[in-house]
Amino acid sequence: MTRGPGTGDAIAVTIGVPTYRRPELLAALLRALPDRIAECTHLGVDVDVEVLVVDNDAAGSAREVAASAALPVRYVVEPTPGIVAARNRLLDECADRDLLAFIDDDEVPRPGWLAELIATWRAFDADAVMGRVISVFDDDVDPWLLASGTFRRPPRPTGTVLPVAAAGNLLLDLRAVRRFGVRFDPSLGLGGGEDTLFTRELVDRGGRIVWCNESETEDLVVAARLTRAWAAQRAFSSANAGTRIAVKLTHGRMRRGVLRVRAVLGGIARIVVGAARRALGAVTSNITHHARGTRLIHRGRGTIAAAFGRRYDEYRRPSEDNTMTESASSIRVMQSLGAPRPTTNPYNKMLDEALGTTEGLEHLRFSWKTALFGRYDAFHWHWPEAKLHGSTWWKSAGKFALTTALAFRHRLSRRIAVVRTVHNLELPDDNAPRLWLLRFIDRHTDYRIVINETTPLPAGTPHSLILHGHYRDWYAVYPSAERVHGRLGSFGGIRRYKGLDGFIDAYGEAVAIEPALSLRIGGRPSTPELADDLRARTAALPGVDLHLDFLSDAELVELATSSELIVLAYRFMHNSGSVLAALSMGRPVLVPRNQANEALAREVGTEWVHMYDGDDLDAETLVSSWRAASALAGTPDLSRREWADAGRAHRDAFRAAVRVKRRGRD
């Protein structure tokens, strides 16, 4: 069957070119069109061809190029931003035309382009015809990019029926478009995928799309797109658009829910398989495995993002991009800490408040959705190991998979700076996969924050010193207790490494020397066995009060302020919030001697920080420290530890981290 207009008149064809601020490329396209239009005279049917340029720049930046072209060009401006608005404007401007041939402004048609599209439309009874788009490059190409398949568009036999089509080289029968009532969906905004949804809806309503292998355009890939970062972004955006469109075309809440779950599982599978293939490529120096694996990881990320409703705006304009620039006044940072809860460490709560009130800093609390798919300039790790453990084995496995995906997102991103506060010097005891992941995160940290001046770092490590803030304001809302003569206190989470057993033994000897001594211990033991051991150790000792459970803030203030000396006999201590908590409540501390505690003593006053030597505390040191503490008055100097200063210092550290990241990228 041969198709043509039913009236017998010439076939009215519009070549539709959407454009946005690419005058040189548009000019190259317009120069090629006269020859392509002339080739249509050999079709054996009259063809009336016009060229229509829709400028998506409200300023009309393409007007001069269109006016100076070597052929008549109808030029209109579509001020609504986005490729959807431009394509719909082309449809609207062609209300009385038969065919619309889409071609993008960065393409150049090869000989026979338009004539072959029209011939195929007539020969195969088609409602739309898609031709080939062949990538050509204006610079040397990284072999990794070619191996990734990013620019691969395989040929097909002419006449192959397609379920979907791209609009870069697409001929539409406008009578069929009007009959089926299809348009480009404005809800897709700047996210891309509008041609996929349009052509799928065309097919769903009875339309027929065929392939034309002889119609070819060249897509000039500029140097800015010849990067691995762009290829990764493209993989993310195409998978994101495809999944969003599949959800949009699925009817019924339950069916969409099932599709979203399948997309999440499929995305995770892609990430896992992609990571394995990428690792294989790295080990074997096989760029195909490495490149295809990397691309698969980002396709998995894009799929999961779409399942959670996150749209990637591929065609975002520079002025609409909310990421930080060097001149920007605000930086967007996601913390690894979520919203504070009643049992949250006060340090986390105070930091959350300080960051949330710091000018020039947009503070994001942790959520998996935003962490994996959201836009932010920097990610701030505190205790990565906290993300790896759940209440059941399968929750732990799921958290491990999500944290792995997050770590790889940060590793592969050329924009997100990874910042880590160095709370602990050693890795926790854990299994091999978790330790591998924690080391991976540490290796790929761009910037570090240390909270005391003695934290060791390799030479040249980018970092900032931000002293651990005090807790005076935090605990000031609770009433203080009267000091109890002779009382020693100890509080905090009870762990084996914190050395309470040695402290209790020293107390047992000290109370024989100084009968006025008493002891209160508060905190939740890490295991029931540890709690039983503490009860057994203290059962025969006089004046011991155990509160082996979580302490509320009010209970902590009562315990600390009723004591004359807080003893924290840790076997290892580097950054201790409990030390700062005790000093914030005006109570001196007895701690092991090390560089960090010596520096703290110099800062706040040596009379406030008593130290003992060796691994275990002895009775003589305990008694002498208590006697000195019991006569102490006043408050320690914590002026260097104001939280308002800490908020501003964190903001400046995040900005420095982004600069480090960008220097590394460039």
ZITAVEN-V812595 format. One line per field, one symbol per residue. phi: phi as a letter, one per 30 degrees, with the letter a starting at -180 (. if undefined). psi: psi as a letter, one per 40 degrees, with the letter a starting at -180 (. if undefined). burial: 1 if it has 9 or more other ideal C-beta (glycine too) atoms within 8 Angstrom, else 0. Layout:
# ZITAVEN-V812595
phi: ???
psi: ???
burial: ???
This chain:
# ZITAVEN-V812595
phi: .ccadddiddddccdcbdbahbdddddddddddedddddddcdibdbccbcbccddcedidceddddcddbdbdbbccdddjdddddddddddcdcccbbcdbddccbddeiedddddddeddchccabccdbcdbbcadceeeddddiecdbddbdejedcdabccdbbccddddedddicbdddddhcdiiddddedddedecjdbcbcbdddbbccdcdddccbddddddddddddddddddedddccjdddddddddddddddddddddddddddedddchcddddddddddedddddddeddcicccddcededcdcddcdcdcbbcbcddcdddcecdeeeddddeddddcddibcccddbdddddbdcadbccdccedddcbbdbddddddddddddddddeddddcbddccbdddbdcdddadddddedddddddcddabcccbdcddbeeiddabcbdeddcedddddcddcddceidcbbbjecbeddiddddddddedddddbdddbbbbbkcddbddddddddddceccdicbcbdadcdddddddddddccbccbdddbbbccddddddddcicdbcbddadddddddddcjddcbcbbcidbdcddddddddddddcdbjbddcddbdddddddddeddddddddddddddd
psi: hhiiideeiihhhhhhhhihfgdddddddddeddddddeeeeeeihhhhihhhhhehdefeedddddeieihhhhihhehiiddddddddddefdeidihhhhieeihhihecddddddddddefieihhiihhhiieiihhddddddedehgiiihhehhieiiiedghhhhddddddefiihhdeebeeiedddddddddddeeihhiiheehhihhhhiddefidddddddddddddddddddddehihdddddddddddddddddddddddddddddddefhdddddddddddddddddddddeehhhgdfhideeheiiideieihhhhiehahiideihddddddddddeehhehhhhihidddddeihidihhicgdddeehieidddddddddddddddddddehedhhhihhgdidiiihiiddddddddddddfhdiihieieehhiihehhiihhihiifdddedeihiiihhhehiihiihhideefddddddddddddddgeeiihhhhihididdddddddddedeiifhhhggihhiddddddddeeidhhhgfidhhchhddddddddefhiihiihidddddddddehdeehiiiiadiiiddddddddddddeiiaiihfdefhddddddddddddddddddddddd.
burial: 000010000011111111110110111111111101101100100010111111111000011011001010111111000111111111101100111111111111110111111111110101111111111010000101101101000000011001001111111111011001010110011111111111111110101111111111111110000111111111111111111111101100001100111011011111111111111110000010111111111111111111110111111000010001000000111111100000000111111111100100101111001111110111111101101101000011111111111111110100011111110100000100011011111001111111110110100001111111111101100100101101111111010001111111111111100100111111101000011011101100101100110010101111111111111111101111111111111011111101011111100100011111000111101110110111010001010011101111111111111111100000
